[in-house]
């Protein structure tokens, strides 16, 4: 996905300056946005991100941790 750099970072072996556009892997997009190093480019901000956010449900397919040492006797 196309992203715009907000801070000076190194990504995919290249030094990026603020305002530089680059292509990021889908797995890295959420991380770069979360740590506020990059945002989506204006042209791609609409469809794909909103669609992926709608499908992400909290605790979907995750199991809860069970403490085995806390059994009632």
C-alpha positions, 0 to 999 in steps of 0.5 A: 500500500502507498504510504507517506512518511511522517518522521525520518525512518529506515524502511526496506533498506531505504532512508526515508524523510518526512513527506516521502511516499513509499510502498509498504507491505500490508502487514507493516501498514498497521504498525507504521500507523500505530507508531505514527511513523507514516500515514496512508497516501491520500489516494488510497485512504478510502476503500481498503483500510475501511474494509479491513477495519470492518472485518477485524472483530475483537477476540475473533478466533482467539482463545482465552488463557486458562489458569490451571493453578486456580481450580476450585477444590 
